[in-house]
């Protein structure tokens, strides 16, 4: 069932229920109102009957009295009955003998004769005649008082099946017209509302189908009710995430293929040369074997880096949290890389804060972070340059919390401004901004560095000026850094 039909049926149901309830209430109210109106009319007519009582004489013959009663029925446009003291009908002005009830007692005769007659010696009620027609009546005492044996004059008016039927006849047509108009309005309103809702939803559905067949650039317009706008915005965000993920996957496959191609080509080439005897002397064989070993080690580092990155992204790699003194980690890294710095002609120094609070961290992973950052700094710093590793305790202005800051600054070639936002992306290499070509990395190092820092609840940023140097800064939170049981 379409949305338009559902909306129309819901509108129609509400309208019909409302109109139905209102009609029933009106019928119940108008039935009483109609009955009282008729009775008031008959009661008013009955006051004229008293004149008949006053004008009648004891010497009037039955024919004269009958003529007076017939004239009264004609003047009042009502049915006239005459009752004896027991309520039996002695006269009925109706011409149709099948309808006449002469000789019968009124069904409500007890009400007429004994139940609280009005002060003017009149009463009201209802009865059905010989044709089963419904009448309302007003009865007036002709002679004597309420306790005397007396006759009653009754003026009755047919109700065409009763007050309820009369009221239905009068209000049913406008009620049906109102219902018809309301249903037309409901249909138009349902169509407009359905259109305003369905069209944006259909647009989102079309976008989802396009996304399913690989059109990751598909976006939908944000319009319609607030909920539909939110749905469209969420779809666009999802599409952007899917597109980004697909692009990352394509880049990953391309980068892995590229990174594997060179070492595999070298391994295959030198292995084939050794197999075919193209490397005659032992020294050349050893040189080929060394190249094969280096390229295999490069492959091992690449695979290891990929595994580490994948495990961190999936949450499978847990940090071995323990109480760590960061100054000790930094000093150990500087000492371990000092020989390499001396061989490259670069000054490597550490500027450590006198005291730092202990933190809960994975010391080995933080050592991996520092080793990677210092190694990159040494790699892209020319002889005579400097690499400085510094620690300090600061209070962040943005959060107002204490952090331990670790910075690695070099005076190397720096990074171009357009490359700087991408340095922490997996496989991203900004070799074009470097002044040396000694890099043999796969572009995984800084990506893994960021993942490790993020896992510690920290933050890392890169600042660089081409030909002046690069500054990597890490902030690790101190607040609640050492959980209970690790102190």
C-alpha positions as CSV (number, residue, x, y, z in Angstrom):
1,X,0.0,0.0,0.0
2,X,1.5,3.3,-1.1
3,X,2.2,6.2,1.3
4,X,-0.5,8.3,-0.4
5,X,-3.2,5.7,0.1
6,X,-2.1,5.2,3.7
7,X,-2.3,8.9,4.4
8,X,-5.7,9.2,2.7
9,X,-7.1,6.3,4.7
10,X,-5.8,7.7,7.9
11,X,-7.2,11.2,7.2
12,X,-10.5,9.6,6.0
13,X,-10.7,7.4,9.2
14,X,-10.2,10.4,11.4
15,X,-12.8,12.4,9.6
16,X,-15.4,9.6,9.5
17,X,-14.9,8.9,13.2
18,X,-15.1,12.5,14.1
19,X,-18.2,13.2,12.0
20,X,-19.8,10.0,13.1
21,X,-19.3,10.8,16.8
22,X,-20.5,14.4,16.2
23,X,-23.6,13.1,14.3
24,X,-24.6,10.7,17.0
25,X,-24.2,13.4,19.6
26,X,-26.3,15.8,17.5
27,X,-29.0,13.1,17.0
28,X,-29.3,12.4,20.6
29,X,-29.5,16.1,21.4
30,X,-31.8,17.0,18.5
31,X,-34.1,14.1,19.2
32,X,-34.9,15.6,22.6
33,X,-35.0,19.1,21.1
34,X,-37.4,18.0,18.4
35,X,-39.7,16.2,20.8
36,X,-39.9,19.2,23.1
37,X,-40.5,21.5,20.1
38,X,-43.4,19.4,18.9
39,X,-44.8,19.1,22.4
40,X,-44.5,22.8,22.9
41,X,-46.4,23.4,19.7
42,X,-49.1,21.0,20.7
43,X,-49.2,22.5,24.2
44,X,-49.6,26.0,22.6
45,X,-52.4,24.6,20.5
46,X,-54.0,23.0,23.5
47,X,-54.5,26.4,25.1
48,X,-57.0,27.0,22.2
49,X,-58.8,23.9,23.2
50,X,-59.8,25.5,26.4
51,X,-61.9,27.9,24.3
52,X,-63.7,24.9,22.9
53,X,-64.4,23.9,26.5
54,X,-65.7,27.3,27.3
55,X,-67.8,27.5,24.2
56,X,-69.3,24.1,24.5
57,X,-72.7,23.8,26.1
58,X,-74.2,20.9,28.0
59,X,-77.1,20.9,25.5
60,X,-74.8,20.4,22.5
61,X,-75.8,17.3,20.5
62,X,-73.1,14.7,19.6
63,X,-73.2,15.9,16.0
64,X,-72.5,19.5,17.1
65,X,-69.7,18.4,19.3
66,X,-68.2,16.2,16.5
67,X,-68.4,19.1,14.1
68,X,-66.6,21.3,16.6
69,X,-63.9,18.6,17.0
70,X,-63.5,18.2,13.2
71,X,-63.2,22.0,12.8
72,X,-60.6,22.0,15.6
73,X,-58.5,19.3,13.9
74,X,-58.7,21.3,10.6
75,X,-57.7,24.6,12.3
76,X,-54.8,23.1,14.3
77,X,-53.7,20.8,11.5
78,X,-53.5,18.0,14.0
79,X,-55.2,14.8,14.9
80,X,-57.9,15.2,17.5
81,X,-58.8,12.5,20.0
82,X,-61.4,12.5,22.7
83,X,-60.9,10.3,25.8
84,X,-63.2,9.3,28.5
85,X,-62.2,9.3,32.2
86,X,-60.5,5.8,31.8
87,X,-58.4,6.9,28.9
88,X,-60.4,5.1,26.2
89,X,-60.7,6.8,22.8
90,X,-64.3,7.9,22.2
91,X,-63.5,10.0,19.1
92,X,-60.7,10.0,16.5
93,X,-60.6,12.7,13.8
94,X,-58.6,10.6,11.4
95,X,-60.6,9.6,8.3
96,X,-58.8,6.3,7.6
97,X,-60.6,3.7,9.6
98,X,-57.5,1.4,9.6
99,X,-55.5,4.2,11.3
100,X,-58.3,5.0,13.8
101,X,-57.9,3.9,17.4
102,X,-61.4,4.6,18.6
103,X,-62.4,2.3,21.4
104,X,-58.7,1.6,22.3
105,X,-56.8,3.0,25.2
106,X,-53.7,5.1,24.6
107,X,-50.5,3.1,25.5
108,X,-49.5,6.0,27.7
109,X,-53.0,6.6,29.2
110,X,-51.6,6.1,32.7
111,X,-49.2,9.0,32.2
112,X,-52.1,11.1,30.9
113,X,-54.5,10.3,33.7
114,X,-52.4,10.0,36.8
115,X,-48.7,11.1,36.3
116,X,-48.2,14.7,37.4
117,X,-50.6,16.6,35.3
118,X,-49.6,20.1,34.6
119,X,-51.1,23.0,36.5
120,X,-53.3,23.9,33.5
121,X,-54.7,20.4,33.5
122,X,-52.8,19.2,30.5
123,X,-50.3,16.4,29.8
124,X,-48.0,15.3,26.9
125,X,-47.0,11.8,25.5
126,X,-46.6,9.6,22.5
127,X,-48.5,6.7,20.8
128,X,-48.7,4.6,17.7
129,X,-51.9,4.4,15.6
130,X,-53.4,1.5,13.6
131,X,-50.9,2.1,10.8
132,X,-48.1,2.1,13.2
133,X,-47.4,5.8,12.7
134,X,-45.8,7.6,15.6
135,X,-47.6,10.6,17.1
136,X,-46.7,13.1,19.9
137,X,-49.7,14.6,21.7
138,X,-50.9,17.1,24.2
139,X,-54.0,16.3,26.3
140,X,-56.3,18.9,28.0
141,X,-59.0,18.2,30.5
142,X,-62.4,19.3,29.2
143,X,-64.4,19.4,32.4
144,X,-63.9,19.1,36.1
145,X,-60.5,18.9,37.9
146,X,-57.8,16.3,38.2
147,X,-59.7,14.0,40.5
148,X,-63.0,14.1,38.7
149,X,-64.1,11.5,36.2
150,X,-63.8,13.6,33.1
151,X,-63.1,13.5,29.5
152,X,-59.8,14.6,27.8
153,X,-59.3,16.3,24.5
154,X,-56.1,15.1,22.7
155,X,-54.3,16.9,19.9
156,X,-51.7,14.6,18.2
157,X,-49.2,15.2,15.4
158,X,-47.5,12.5,13.3
159,X,-43.7,12.3,13.4
160,X,-43.1,10.3,10.1
161,X,-41.6,7.4,12.0
162,X,-40.6,9.3,15.1
163,X,-38.5,12.3,16.1
164,X,-35.3,10.5,15.3
165,X,-36.4,9.8,11.7
166,X,-37.5,13.4,11.4
167,X,-34.2,14.7,12.6
168,X,-32.4,12.3,10.3
169,X,-34.4,13.6,7.4
170,X,-33.4,17.1,8.2
171,X,-29.7,16.8,9.0
172,X,-28.6,13.7,7.0
173,X,-28.2,15.6,3.7
174,X,-26.0,18.4,5.1
175,X,-24.1,15.8,7.1
176,X,-23.4,13.7,4.0
177,X,-22.4,16.8,2.1
178,X,-20.0,17.8,4.8
179,X,-18.5,14.3,4.9
180,X,-18.1,14.3,1.1
181,X,-16.4,17.7,1.2
182,X,-14.2,16.7,4.1
183,X,-13.1,13.5,2.2
184,X,-12.2,15.5,-0.8
185,X,-10.2,17.9,1.3
186,X,-8.6,14.9,3.0
187,X,-7.7,13.3,-0.3
188,X,-6.0,16.6,-1.5
189,X,-4.2,17.1,1.8
190,X,-3.1,13.5,1.8
191,X,-1.8,13.8,-1.7
192,X,0.1,17.0,-0.9
193,X,1.6,15.7,2.3
194,X,2.5,12.3,0.7
195,X,4.1,14.2,-2.1
196,X,6.2,16.4,0.2
197,X,7.3,13.3,2.2
198,X,7.5,10.6,-0.6
199,X,9.5,12.7,-3.1
200,X,12.5,13.3,-0.8
201,X,12.3,9.6,0.4
202,X,12.2,8.5,-3.2
203,X,15.3,10.7,-3.9
204,X,17.1,9.1,-1.0
205,X,16.1,5.6,-2.2
206,X,17.4,6.4,-5.7
207,X,20.6,7.6,-4.1
208,X,20.9,4.3,-2.2
209,X,20.4,2.3,-5.4
210,X,23.1,4.4,-7.1
211,X,25.4,3.8,-4.2
212,X,24.7,0.1,-4.3
213,X,25.9,-0.1,-8.0
214,X,29.1,1.8,-7.3
215,X,28.2,5.4,-7.8
216,X,29.9,6.6,-4.7
217,X,29.8,10.3,-5.7
218,X,26.0,10.3,-5.6
219,X,24.5,12.9,-3.2
220,X,20.8,13.8,-2.6
221,X,19.2,17.2,-2.0
222,X,18.4,18.1,1.6
223,X,14.7,19.2,1.6
224,X,11.3,18.3,3.0
225,X,10.3,18.0,6.7
226,X,13.0,18.2,9.3
227,X,13.1,14.4,9.7
228,X,13.5,13.9,6.0
229,X,16.2,16.5,5.9
230,X,18.0,14.7,8.6
231,X,17.6,11.5,6.7
232,X,19.0,13.1,3.5
233,X,21.9,14.6,5.5
234,X,22.7,11.3,7.1
235,X,22.6,9.6,3.7
236,X,25.0,12.2,2.2
237,X,27.3,11.7,5.2
238,X,27.2,7.9,4.8
239,X,27.8,8.2,1.1
240,X,30.8,10.4,1.8
241,X,32.1,7.9,4.3
242,X,31.6,5.0,1.8
243,X,33.3,7.0,-0.9
244,X,36.2,7.8,1.4
245,X,36.5,4.2,2.4
246,X,36.4,2.9,-1.1
247,X,39.1,5.4,-2.1
248,X,41.2,4.3,0.8
249,X,40.8,0.7,-0.2
250,X,41.7,1.5,-3.8
251,X,44.7,3.5,-2.6
252,X,45.7,0.7,-0.3
253,X,45.7,-1.9,-3.0
254,X,47.6,0.4,-5.4
255,X,50.1,1.4,-2.7
256,X,50.6,-2.2,-1.5
257,X,51.1,-3.3,-5.1
258,X,53.6,-0.5,-5.7
259,X,55.5,-1.2,-2.5
260,X,55.7,-5.0,-3.2
261,X,56.6,-4.6,-6.8
262,X,60.1,-3.1,-6.3
263,X,61.5,-5.5,-3.6
264,X,59.9,-8.6,-5.3
265,X,61.5,-7.5,-8.6
266,X,64.9,-7.1,-6.9
267,X,64.6,-10.5,-5.1
268,X,63.5,-12.3,-8.3
269,X,66.2,-10.6,-10.4
270,X,69.2,-11.4,-8.1
271,X,67.9,-14.9,-7.3
272,X,67.6,-15.6,-11.0
273,X,71.1,-14.3,-11.6
274,X,72.5,-16.5,-8.9
275,X,70.5,-19.5,-10.3
276,X,71.7,-18.9,-13.8
277,X,75.3,-18.5,-12.8
278,X,75.4,-14.9,-14.0
279,X,77.2,-13.9,-10.7
280,X,80.6,-15.6,-11.1
281,X,82.7,-14.6,-8.1
282,X,81.9,-15.2,-4.4
283,X,81.9,-11.5,-3.6
284,X,79.2,-10.8,-6.2
285,X,77.2,-13.7,-4.8
286,X,77.4,-12.2,-1.3
287,X,76.4,-8.8,-2.6
288,X,73.4,-10.3,-4.4
289,X,72.5,-12.3,-1.2
290,X,72.7,-9.1,0.8
291,X,70.4,-7.3,-1.5
292,X,67.9,-10.2,-1.4
293,X,68.1,-10.1,2.4
294,X,67.6,-6.3,2.6
295,X,64.6,-6.5,0.2
296,X,63.1,-9.4,2.2
297,X,63.5,-7.4,5.4
298,X,61.8,-4.5,3.7
299,X,58.9,-6.7,2.8
300,X,58.8,-8.0,6.4
301,X,58.6,-4.4,7.7
302,X,55.8,-3.6,5.3
303,X,53.8,-6.7,6.2
304,X,54.4,-6.1,9.9
305,X,53.3,-2.4,9.5
306,X,50.2,-3.4,7.7
307,X,49.3,-6.0,10.3
308,X,49.8,-3.5,13.1
309,X,47.7,-0.8,11.4
310,X,44.9,-3.3,10.6
311,X,44.9,-4.6,14.2
312,X,44.8,-1.1,15.7
313,X,41.9,0.0,13.4
314,X,39.9,-3.1,14.3
315,X,40.6,-2.8,18.0
316,X,42.3,-6.2,18.2
317,X,45.6,-4.7,19.3
318,X,45.5,-3.8,23.0
319,X,47.8,-1.5,24.7
320,X,49.8,-3.1,27.5
321,X,49.2,-0.3,30.0
322,X,51.6,0.1,32.9
323,X,53.1,3.0,34.9
324,X,55.6,4.7,32.6
325,X,58.1,7.5,33.2
326,X,58.2,9.3,29.8
327,X,61.6,10.9,30.4
328,X,63.1,7.4,30.6
329,X,61.4,6.4,27.3
330,X,62.7,9.5,25.6
331,X,66.2,9.2,27.0
332,X,66.4,5.6,25.9
333,X,65.3,6.5,22.4
334,X,67.9,9.3,22.1
335,X,70.7,7.1,23.4
336,X,69.8,4.3,21.0
337,X,69.7,6.5,17.9
338,X,72.8,8.6,18.8
339,X,75.2,6.5,16.8
340,X,73.1,6.9,13.7
341,X,72.9,10.7,14.2
342,X,76.7,10.9,14.6
343,X,77.1,8.8,11.4
344,X,74.8,11.2,9.5
345,X,76.6,14.3,10.9
346,X,73.4,15.5,12.7
347,X,73.3,16.7,16.3
348,X,70.7,14.7,18.3
349,X,69.9,16.0,21.8
350,X,67.3,15.6,24.5
351,X,65.8,18.5,26.6
352,X,63.9,16.7,29.4
353,X,61.7,18.4,32.0
354,X,63.2,18.0,35.5
355,X,60.1,16.2,36.8
356,X,57.2,14.6,35.0
357,X,54.2,12.8,36.6
358,X,54.0,9.1,35.7
359,X,51.4,8.0,33.2
360,X,49.6,4.8,32.4
361,X,50.9,3.9,28.9
362,X,52.3,1.1,26.8
363,X,56.0,1.9,27.0
364,X,57.0,-0.2,24.1
365,X,54.5,1.4,21.8
366,X,55.5,4.9,22.9
367,X,59.1,3.9,22.2
368,X,58.0,2.9,18.7
369,X,56.4,6.3,18.3
370,X,59.5,8.2,19.3
371,X,61.8,6.0,17.3
372,X,59.8,6.6,14.2
373,X,59.6,10.4,14.7
374,X,63.3,10.7,15.5
375,X,64.2,8.3,12.6
376,X,62.3,10.5,10.1
377,X,63.9,13.6,11.5
378,X,67.4,12.2,11.1
379,X,66.5,10.9,7.6
380,X,65.5,14.3,6.3
381,X,68.0,16.5,8.0
382,X,71.2,17.3,6.2
383,X,74.7,17.0,7.8
384,X,75.3,19.8,10.2
385,X,71.6,20.0,11.2
386,X,70.0,19.4,14.5
387,X,67.3,17.2,15.9
388,X,65.9,18.0,19.3
389,X,63.6,15.9,21.5
390,X,61.9,17.8,24.3
391,X,59.5,17.0,27.2
392,X,57.5,19.4,29.4
393,X,54.4,19.6,31.5
394,X,51.9,22.1,30.2
395,X,48.3,23.1,30.7
396,X,46.3,23.1,27.5
397,X,44.3,26.3,26.9
398,X,41.6,24.5,24.9
399,X,40.8,21.9,27.6
400,X,42.3,23.4,30.7
401,X,43.8,20.0,31.6
402,X,47.5,19.1,32.3
403,X,49.3,17.3,29.5
404,X,52.8,16.0,29.0
405,X,54.1,17.5,25.8
406,X,56.7,15.6,23.7
407,X,58.2,17.4,20.7
408,X,60.6,16.3,18.0
409,X,62.0,19.2,16.0
410,X,64.5,19.1,13.2
411,X,66.2,21.6,10.9
412,X,65.6,19.5,7.8
413,X,64.0,20.0,4.4
414,X,60.5,20.4,5.8
415,X,57.1,19.5,4.3
416,X,55.2,21.5,1.7
417,X,52.0,23.1,2.9
418,X,49.8,21.0,0.6
419,X,51.3,17.8,1.9
420,X,51.2,18.6,5.6
421,X,47.5,17.7,6.2
422,X,48.1,14.2,4.7
423,X,51.3,13.2,6.5
424,X,49.4,10.9,9.0
425,X,47.5,9.1,6.2
426,X,48.4,5.5,5.4
427,X,50.9,5.1,2.5
428,X,51.2,8.9,2.0
429,X,54.7,9.9,1.1
430,X,55.7,13.5,0.6
431,X,59.0,12.7,-1.1
432,X,58.6,15.6,-3.5
433,X,59.1,18.0,-0.5
434,X,62.2,16.3,0.8
435,X,65.7,17.3,-0.2
436,X,67.0,13.7,0.0
437,X,66.0,10.5,-1.6
438,X,67.1,8.1,1.0
439,X,63.7,7.1,2.1
440,X,62.8,3.5,1.8
441,X,59.6,3.6,3.9
442,X,56.2,2.5,2.8
443,X,54.3,5.5,4.2
444,X,53.0,3.5,7.2
445,X,55.2,4.9,10.0
446,X,53.3,8.2,10.8
447,X,50.0,6.5,10.3
448,X,50.9,3.9,13.0
449,X,52.3,6.7,15.2
450,X,49.0,8.6,15.1
451,X,47.0,5.4,15.9
452,X,49.2,4.6,18.9
453,X,48.9,8.2,20.2
454,X,45.1,8.1,19.7
455,X,44.9,4.8,21.6
456,X,46.5,6.6,24.6
457,X,43.9,9.3,24.4
458,X,46.5,11.8,23.1
459,X,46.9,14.1,20.2
460,X,49.7,14.6,17.6
461,X,50.1,17.6,15.2
462,X,52.7,18.4,12.6
463,X,54.1,21.8,11.8
464,X,56.6,22.5,9.1
465,X,58.2,25.1,7.0
466,X,60.0,24.0,3.8
467,X,63.8,24.3,4.0
468,X,63.6,25.3,7.7
469,X,62.4,22.1,9.4
470,X,59.6,20.1,10.9
471,X,58.1,20.1,14.4
472,X,56.1,17.1,15.6
473,X,54.2,17.6,18.9
474,X,52.5,14.9,21.0
475,X,50.2,15.7,24.0
476,X,49.4,12.9,26.4
477,X,46.8,13.6,29.1
478,X,47.9,13.5,32.7
479,X,44.4,13.5,34.4
480,X,43.5,10.0,35.5
481,X,46.5,8.8,33.7
482,X,47.4,6.1,36.3
483,X,44.5,3.9,37.0
484,X,44.0,2.2,40.4
485,X,46.3,-0.9,40.7
486,X,49.1,0.4,38.5
487,X,50.7,2.8,41.0
